Amino acid sequence: MLLFDEHLLDQLSAAARANPRLRQNHNLHTSPADAVQRFFNAIEPGSYVMPHCHLAPDKAETLLMLRGRLGLILFDEHGTILDTHTLAPASACTGFHLAPGRWHSVVALTTDTVFFETKAGPYQPLEAAERAVWAPAEGAPAAAGYHATLHKLFSA
């Protein structure tokens, strides 16, 4: 048995802060081949999640906030921002469900942000067509500036 308590979330957030990518998963599924991928994801401010989509027709994505605040950005296929949402537990918007093919990214708005995510398995790394050609790749010199631009969308 695994209890989903503050201790688990604290450990996961600490691991995210220590990770160069500033995020860390805690998988509940036992194998990347499992039919359902379920995991906690801790993300810290400054972690760049390249805009992407999941093209496979069974790769809808569901996310529920556990703590912290997360900014969700939705794009069209050319990189135009269509919508933004601020997600937080016990708020007006506590999560989302995205259909396959929907371009999106997220930014952590507070430290110790943790969410639960689920999607159909098996795990498949993003293919080239699922990575936004109009956004810098993770680790590219322009990524930090682009991430800062996305983060500013939530400065009010």
C-alpha positions as CSV (number, residue, x, y, z in Angstrom):
1,M,0.0,0.0,0.0
2,L,1.2,3.5,-0.8
3,L,-0.4,6.4,1.1
4,F,-0.7,9.7,-0.8
5,D,0.3,12.0,2.0
6,E,2.2,15.2,2.5
7,H,5.4,13.3,3.2
8,L,5.2,11.7,-0.3
9,L,4.5,15.1,-1.9
10,D,7.3,16.7,0.1
11,Q,9.8,14.0,-1.1
12,L,8.7,14.4,-4.7
13,S,9.0,18.2,-4.6
14,A,12.5,17.9,-3.0
15,A,13.5,15.5,-5.8
16,A,12.2,18.0,-8.4
17,R,14.2,20.8,-6.9
18,A,17.4,18.6,-7.1
19,N,16.7,17.5,-10.7
20,P,18.3,19.7,-13.3
21,R,15.0,19.7,-15.2
22,L,13.2,20.9,-12.1
23,R,10.6,18.2,-12.3
24,Q,10.2,14.7,-11.1
25,N,7.7,11.9,-11.7
26,H,6.5,9.3,-9.2
27,N,5.0,6.5,-11.3
28,L,2.1,4.4,-9.9
29,H,2.1,2.1,-13.0
30,T,4.7,-0.7,-12.8
31,S,6.0,-0.7,-16.4
32,P,6.2,1.7,-19.3
33,A,4.2,-1.0,-21.2
34,D,1.2,-0.8,-18.8
35,A,-2.1,0.0,-20.5
36,V,-2.6,3.0,-18.2
37,Q,0.1,5.5,-17.2
38,R,-0.6,7.0,-13.8
39,F,1.8,9.2,-12.0
40,F,2.4,12.2,-9.7
41,N,4.5,15.0,-11.3
42,A,6.3,17.6,-9.2
43,I,7.4,20.7,-11.1
44,E,9.2,23.8,-10.0
45,P,9.2,27.3,-11.4
46,G,11.8,27.5,-14.2
47,S,11.1,24.0,-15.5
48,Y,10.5,24.4,-19.3
49,V,7.9,22.0,-20.8
50,M,8.2,22.4,-24.5
51,P,4.8,22.8,-26.1
52,H,3.6,19.5,-27.5
53,C,0.6,17.4,-28.3
54,H,-0.2,13.7,-28.3
55,L,-1.3,12.6,-31.7
56,A,-2.3,9.0,-31.1
57,P,-6.1,8.8,-30.9
58,D,-6.0,7.0,-27.5
59,K,-3.6,9.5,-25.9
60,A,-6.0,11.9,-24.1
61,E,-4.4,13.4,-21.1
62,T,-6.0,14.1,-17.7
63,L,-4.3,16.2,-15.0
64,L,-5.6,17.0,-11.4
65,M,-3.8,19.5,-9.1
66,L,-2.7,18.3,-5.7
67,R,-0.8,21.4,-4.5
68,G,0.7,24.6,-5.8
69,R,-0.3,26.5,-8.9
70,L,0.2,25.6,-12.5
71,G,-0.4,27.7,-15.7
72,L,-1.8,25.8,-18.7
73,I,-1.2,27.3,-22.1
74,L,-3.2,26.1,-25.2
75,F,-1.9,26.8,-28.7
76,D,-3.0,26.3,-32.2
77,E,-0.8,24.4,-34.7
78,H,1.1,27.5,-35.6
79,G,2.0,28.5,-32.0
80,T,-0.6,31.2,-31.5
81,I,-1.8,31.2,-27.9
82,L,-5.5,30.4,-27.8
83,D,-6.1,30.2,-24.1
84,T,-4.5,30.1,-20.7
85,H,-5.8,28.8,-17.4
86,T,-4.5,28.9,-13.8
87,L,-4.9,25.6,-12.0
88,A,-4.8,25.0,-8.3
89,P,-6.4,22.7,-5.7
90,A,-9.6,24.0,-4.2
91,S,-9.9,26.7,-6.9
92,A,-12.2,27.5,-9.8
93,C,-10.1,25.2,-12.0
94,T,-8.5,22.2,-10.4
95,G,-7.4,20.3,-13.6
96,F,-8.0,19.5,-17.2
97,H,-8.7,16.7,-19.7
98,L,-7.2,17.3,-23.2
99,A,-8.2,15.4,-26.3
100,P,-5.4,14.0,-28.5
101,G,-3.9,16.5,-30.9
102,R,-4.3,19.6,-28.6
103,W,-1.1,21.7,-28.4
104,H,-0.2,22.6,-24.9
105,S,2.4,23.4,-22.3
106,V,2.4,24.1,-18.5
107,V,4.5,26.4,-16.2
108,A,4.8,26.0,-12.5
109,L,3.7,29.2,-10.8
110,T,4.8,28.3,-7.3
111,T,7.3,26.1,-5.7
112,D,6.2,22.6,-4.6
113,T,3.6,22.3,-7.4
114,V,2.4,18.7,-7.7
115,F,-0.3,17.2,-9.9
116,F,-1.6,13.7,-10.7
117,E,-1.6,12.8,-14.4
118,T,-3.0,9.8,-16.3
119,K,-3.1,8.8,-20.0
120,A,-3.3,5.6,-22.0
121,G,-0.2,3.5,-22.2
122,P,2.1,2.1,-23.2
123,Y,4.5,5.0,-22.6
124,Q,5.8,6.4,-25.9
125,P,8.3,9.2,-26.1
126,L,7.1,12.2,-28.1
127,E,7.7,11.9,-31.8
128,A,9.0,14.8,-33.9
129,A,5.5,15.6,-35.2
130,E,4.3,16.0,-31.6
131,R,6.9,18.6,-30.7
132,A,6.1,22.2,-31.6
133,V,8.5,23.3,-34.4
134,W,7.6,26.9,-33.5
135,A,9.0,26.6,-29.9
136,P,12.6,26.0,-28.8
137,A,13.6,22.5,-27.7
138,E,14.3,21.8,-24.1
139,G,18.0,22.8,-23.4
140,A,18.2,25.1,-26.5
141,P,19.7,28.5,-25.9
142,A,16.3,30.2,-26.6
143,A,14.3,28.0,-24.2
144,A,14.8,30.1,-21.1
145,G,13.6,33.2,-22.8
146,Y,10.6,31.5,-24.3
147,H,9.7,29.9,-20.9
148,A,9.9,33.4,-19.3
149,T,7.5,34.7,-21.9
150,L,5.0,31.9,-21.1
151,H,5.4,32.4,-17.4
152,K,4.6,36.2,-17.8
153,L,1.2,35.2,-19.2
154,F,0.2,34.5,-15.6
155,S,1.7,37.6,-13.9
156,A,-1.3,39.7,-12.8
